[in-house]
């Protein structure tokens, strides 16, 4: 969604960093904390500049150019499996080279929507109604007036009552990058993100809603008189779609009771952040400020493994979890940690000429721990 938060990197109570590895590396290289930091000033720290963050990612990718090939603007668009349906033999990718067929040893599905997983025939689920989509945007030349958030909220209520804005939440109006620029999260669009036409409709609705918010504030909120619309992010953000039904389905009970797993490969710590498909004034969820907040919890390796496909892993928000558990595990830093674990497992399996299932979660956990990643341990 473009949100510059590292949600899920630190325990909300103690601000203790529980998600290390790549998330902490990126945060420290962005100048937010030390590389060996154990705590953060906020449980969801932010980067200082989104463009500088892109440059950092480019640099880190280029430093590994002898080991990886980068293809931006490429989308998976098809999968071929063997006759038994147990192994992915080819992934089709569409880009400027045309339709490219990649013959993989191991596939890691980080599409968010479990596209490769679904097309390969692995078991998944998707609720009939999923969490709404959100488009973040920025407005410049805003004065920091008293009661700004309350006035922004009142203006949106008026816009909704007048039929100019169908839904919104919050809104979150933050002077995040500069004292005269606000970063907004408040757009709320119900949609099916795995339906191409509905996703396109949602993106157009998101832009229309962002502009409606801007106009409402410019006309009615002190501090916005000379404001201008800077940008909305290029894609609307998806919170929820398909979820793998994997070798283990992580549940709300696992989170709330702090179940431990020998094959844990990551730690989660975010609250159960489930957005409804309606306006929620002043908050993101119906249950705030009484957030359903687990203690830091384990995510097992088996939640990244399908039941049917031997050479496939998933990571990010399409991993195997119930809808309630997924409301916590789907966030940024937790998704990064799962991606690092899936990448580690894929590399180990490819080097050993075996499957991710044969590698086993304990070995993956040990390899992650050896370089300061993996699940958090006390002490």
N, C-alpha and C positions, 0 to 999 in steps of 0.2 A: 504493500500500500504506500510505500514511500515514507512511512513513519520512521524517524531517526532514533527511536528508542531501542535499547538492547534489553527488551522485555525478557525476563526469565534468567538473567545472569546472576542476580543476587537475591538472597532471602529478604522478604519485605520487612521482617521484624528487626533483624540484626544488621542488615546491609552486607552480610558476609557473602562473598562470591562463591557460588556453588557450581557454576558452569564455566569451566576453564577451557584450555585448548584454544581452538580457533577463535571463539567469541572474545576471549580475554586478549588474545594476540591482536585482533583487529581494534579492539577498544584502546589498548595501550599504544599501538602504532598510530592511532588517531589523536594521541596526546591527552586522552581523558584520564588515564591512570598509569601507574607503573606496571611494567611487565610482570612483576612478582607481587602485585597487589593482592591483599586478602579481603579487603572491604571496599565498597564504593560509597560515595556521598549520598547517592540515591539508589533505590533498588532497581530502577529502570533508567540508567544513565543514557545521555544522548551524545551523539557526535556533533562537532561544531560546524561542519560544512559538508553538505551532501556531495558536492562536486569533488572536493578534495578526497572524500571517501572513495568515489569511483576511481580516481587516479591511483589511490593506494591499492585498490583491488587489481587494476591494470598492471601495476608494477609487480605485485606479488605473482600474478599469473605469468608475466613475461620472464620473471626469474626462474620459472620452472619450464621454460620453453623446450628444453631437451627431454622433458618427461610427459608433457601434455600438449595437445593441440586445442586451440580455442576457436570456436565458431560462434560468433555472436549472430543475432538475427536468424537463428535456426530453431525450428520447431519439430518435435517428433510428430509424425503424422500416420504411422502405421507400424505393425509388428507382424513378424512371421515366426511361428513356432514349429518344432518338429512334429512328426506325425502323432506322437504320443501326447503332445501338448504339455510337455514337461520342461522344455528348454527353449529359450528365445534364440532363434538362429539369425534373425536380421531385424534391425530397427530402421525404418524409413524416416529420413529427416528432410524437410524442405527448407532450402535457403537459396542464395544467389547462384549456386552451382546447379540448381534444379532439384530433382528428387534423388537424394543420396542414400544408398543402402550401406549401412554399417553392420559388419559381422562381428559381434562382441564375444569376448570370453564371459564377462560379467556385465550386467546392466544395473545401474542405480537409478531408480525413478524418483527424481526430485521435481516433478512437474507440478506438485501441489495438488493437482486434481486426479492423481493416479492414472493418468492417461495410458501410459505404457502398460501398467498393471492390468487395467481393464481390457485393453485390446489384446493382451496376451492370454486372457482367459482366467486370470487369478480371481479368487473370490474377493468381493468388496461390497460395501453397503453405502447408500446415500439416502439420507432422509428426504421425504417428500418436500418438506420445508426446511431450508438451511438458513444459517445466519445471514443477515443482510450484507451487502457489499458496500464499500466506502471508498470515496475519492478524496484524498487530502489535497489541500491547496494553500497558497500563500498570498497575503495582501500586504502591500507596502505603503509607507507614508502614513502610519497610524500613530496617533498620540496616545500615550498611556494615561487615560482619564480615570477618575474614581468611578467605581461601580461598573467598569467596562464589561466584565463578564455578565453581570446581571442585565445590563442594558442590551447586550447582544442577544441574550436569551429571550428577553421581552420582545425584541424586534422579530425574532424568528417565530414566536408564538403568533404575532400579528400576521406575518406572512403566511403561516399555515392556515390561520382562520380565514384569510382572504383568498385561499386557493392557489397561492403562488408557490407553495412549498409543500409537497405531499407528506414527507417525513423528515425528521432530524433527530439527533441525540446530542446531549450536552448543552451547548457545543463546547469543545475544547478550544479556547482562544489563547494562544501562548506566544509571548515574545521570546522566541526560541533562538533565532539566529542574530537578531539585531534589535536594538531598542525601539526602532520605528517600523518593524515588520512583524506581522502575526502569522503564525502557523495554525491552520484550522483542521480539526477533525470533528465532523458533525454530520456529514452526508450519510444518508441511510437509504439504500435501494434494495428492496426484496427482489430476488432473481434466482434463476437456476444457472450457475456458472459453468455447467457442463453442456449447456445448449447454446450453440453458436449465435443463433438469432437473439435469444434472450440476453446473453452476455453483451451483445452489441447494443441492444436496447438499454440495458442497465448503464453502460458506459455513457451513452448520450444523456440519460436521465441524470447521472452523476454530475456531468458538466453543467447541465441546466440548473440543478439544485445548488451547485457551488456559486454560480452566477446570481441566482436568486438570493442567496445569503448575503453575498457582497452588496447587491443593490439595496437590500433591506437595511444593512448597517450604514451604508453611505448616506442613505436618505434620513435615517432616524436615530443614529447613535453618535453622540459627541465623541470626537476623536477620529472619525472616519470621513470627515468632510472632504479632505483632499487625498483620500486614499486611492490607490490604483491596484488592479488585479495583476499579480505577478505571474503566477502559473498554477495550473493543476497538474498533477502527476500524469504520466502518459497512459497508464492503465488503471482501471478501477481495481481496488484491492478485494481479494476473495478471502473470507475467513474459513469457509467450510464447504466441502463438496463430497467427493468419494473418499472413503476410508477403507484401507485394506482390512480384510478379515484374515489375520495372519496366524502364525503358530502360537501366539499368545495375544489375547485381546486385553489391553490395559483398561482397568475399570476405575470408576469413582471410588470404590471401596479400596482399591490398591493405593490410590492417592491419599485418601483421608485417613487410612489406618497406617500409612507409611510402610507398606509391605516392601521387604528387601528381596533382591534377586541375585543369585550367584552370577548370572550373565548380564547384570546391569551394565549399560554402556553410556548412560547419561543421567543427569539429575535434572528434574523439573522443580519449579517453585512458584509458578504464577498461580493466581487465583482462578476459579472456574468462571471464565470470562465469556459468558453466553449472551450475545446481543439478540434482542427480540425484533421482530419485523413490525415495529411500530415506533412512534415517537416516545422517547423517554427524556423528560426535561431535566437538565442539570446533571445527568449521569449517563453512562453507557448501558446500564443494566437495570432491570426492575428491582434487584435486591440490594443495590448499593444504598447506603454505605455499609450494610451488613454483608460484606463479601464472604463468599465461601472460600476459605483460604487454607489449603493444606500446608503442612510442614514440607521441607524439601524431600522429594521422593525419587525412587529409582524408575528408570525406563529400561526394560529388558531387551536384549538383543533380539529375542524371538518376535518382538513387536515390529521388527523391520523385515521379517522373513515371511513370504507367502507360503501357503500350504502346498501349492501345486507346481510352481515353477522353480527349477533347481538353480538357475543362474541369474536370479533377480533379487534385488534388495530395494526397499523403499526408504525414504527419509523425508523429514519435514511433516507438514500437516496431513499427508495422506497415509501415515503409519497406522498400525492396528490399535485402535482404542475405541471405547464406547463414546457416544456423543458428549456425555458429561465430562469424561476424562480428557477428551480432545479439546474441550473448551479451555483447558489449562496448557496442555502440551503443544498446542499449535503455534505458540508465540516465537518471536525472532530468535533469541539466543538458544532456546531449547531445540528449535529446528536446526540451527547451525551445529549443535552438538550431535544430533542424530545424523546429520550429513557427514560429519567427520568420522563417526563410527562406521557408517556404511562405506565410506571411502576406504577406511582402514581395512575393513573386512574384505572388500572387493580386491584390494591390492594383495592381501594375504592369500586369498583364494586363487587369484590369477597366477601368482608366483609359485604356488604349490600345485597348480594344474588340477584344482579340485573345486568344489562348490562352496558357497558361503555357509550352507548348512553343515558341511563337514568340518569347516574351520571351528565353529563353536563359539558361543558368546564369551566364555571364560577366557579363551585365548585372545579374543578381540579386546576385552576389558584390560587384560594384562599389557597388551601392546599400547593401548591408549594411555594407561597409567604410567608407562615407562617414559612417555614424553609430556607428562603433566596434563593430560586430558582425561576424558572418561568421567565416571560418576564421582561425586564429591564424597569424601570420607571425613569423619570427624577427626580433629586433632591437628 
